[in-house]
Amino acid sequence: MPRTKKHREPRRFEARIESLAFGGKGVARIDGKVAFVPRAFPGEEVVVEVVGRRKKFDRSRLISVEVASPDRRPAVCSHVAVCGGCATQELDYPRQLEAKAQQVRDCLQRIGDLQVPEWAPPIGSPREFRYRNKMDFTFAHRAWIEAGPPEGELPSPALGLHVPGRFDGVFDLEVCHLCSQRVVETVRHVRAFARHHQLPAYFSRNDTGLLRHLITREGHHTGELLVGLVVREPDDVLAEFGSYLAERIDGLTGVVLVVNRTKATIARGDEEIVLHGRDHIHERLGGRLFRVAAQSFFQTNTEGAETLVQAIRERPEAQGKHLLDLYCGAGTLGLCLADRFERITGIEQNEAAVADARENARLNGIDHTSFESGDVLDWLRTRGTGRGSNLATESDSVMGSQAGGAEATDGLPVETFDTVIVDPPRAGLHPKALRLLPHLGAKHLIYVSCNPSTLARDASELAGHGFVPKALRIVDMFPQTGHVESVLVFDAPQHPS
């Protein structure tokens, strides 16, 4: 006989929230086991329902708040029950900043066994809301509602944001307080166009459908707006999409189709087709002008990034003859420090980002930069083993000698650096890269991180290779969310083994 699955009633518990975990969930202990509770904050007495069990922790759902924190405030967004984007919007912002700063400190001590002095207090974002200059939205066949997937038919396709923990759950976005109202109106117009023409959402499981994602890029200092529609294939009906939006959205700079023919559910593609205007906007950051395309690498909080740059500029380590900018993206950090160094070298794997960095240098009249595409680990292997830089050119040889370069055994210049700045992905630095960094011979390392856990792991490894953690600064660029940025400055070993 086939087995019948035994139905278990969800178990409810009373719990006290002890702290706020990275990601914005409250931390409680139920029967001695850690439980993560969304929308619950330190000091609160709550009733929770366990919805998922793991070996080391449980996932829980908040049923009620019996004793609220004095820092709790009403949610500003009507989508709070179904959207995980603003995990901490019901917590006063000063308390958010305090909790995030403590998460960074705790990670450094618990994971890295490090206590690093902070050279100044944590910095909050200049804007608490409406700060995002980039948003990615997702299409789905039908909209998820607060109680779960709908039983009956709803207008199709849906366009909005993902339900937490559900790759297949997308709710129809009507409001958002992280982006501008103009972006919200753009979402509504795009959804109306898709429904009018009965365009199907892409379904990755069987590789069918057309509409995948909507990208918006907005210049907060320039007022420009770019819309990118990510599709499976170009379609004739989309020829009128650009003019449709231009008639309805003020200040629309450009509309592009981004073609993604893979099954990967990402808001990126290998081909772009301009439907209206131009394929990029401009944004100002730190007194520089930047070209930002639909798929460009650029900080999502313009004013927040300016506070980050200013914090880095406060450090004496952020000046000298030669700066090496690893994971440089579109050159944002290096170009914002260009007046403090005689030479900037940037390394970035994404070729489109490197093209943006070179164009951004040209836009700002900065001619002492060299941005090259390549894997950071491969570049460090070449540079760190003493075989010389694989980026060397005749002009680089001259500049290298002016910047204090030396000759390697094969005749290629070994460049020397005063400071190395790294701004790696959320996963942090490759373990082999950590071992090669000391061999660059730089005096200082500035590590910019968006993940306290990987920062702590890498900082501990770097300390084991002779780097001395010197100063920490915590910079919040993502209010209402569980994410936080931090800057950790090291003195580098001068005689690596």
Buried (B, 14 or more C-beta within 10 A) or exposed (E): EEEEEEEEEEEBBEBBBBBBBBBBBBBBBBEEBBBBBBBBBBBBBBBBBBEEEEEEBBBBBBBEBEEBBEBBBEBBBEBBEBBBBBBBBBBBBEBBBBBBBBBBBBBBEEBBEBEBEBBEEBBBBBBBBEBBBBBBBBBBBBBBBEEEBEEEEBEBBBBBBBBEEBEBBBBBBEEBBBBBEBBBEBBBBBBBBBBEBEBBBBBBEEEEBBBBBBBBBBBBBBBBBBBBBBBBEBBEBBEEBBEBBBEBBEEBBBBBBBBBEEEEBEBBBEEBBEBBBBBBBBBBBBEBBBBBBBBBBBBBBBBBBBBBBEBBBEBEBBBBBBBBBBBBBBBBBBBBBBEBBBBBBBBBBBEBBBBBBBBBBEBBEBEBBBBBBBEBBEBBBBBBEEBBBEBBEEEBBEBBEEBBBEEBEEEBBBBBBBBBBBBBEEEBBBEEBBBBBBBBBBBBBBBBBBBBBBBBBBBBBBBEBBBEBBBBBBBBBBBBBBBBBBBBBBBBBEEBE
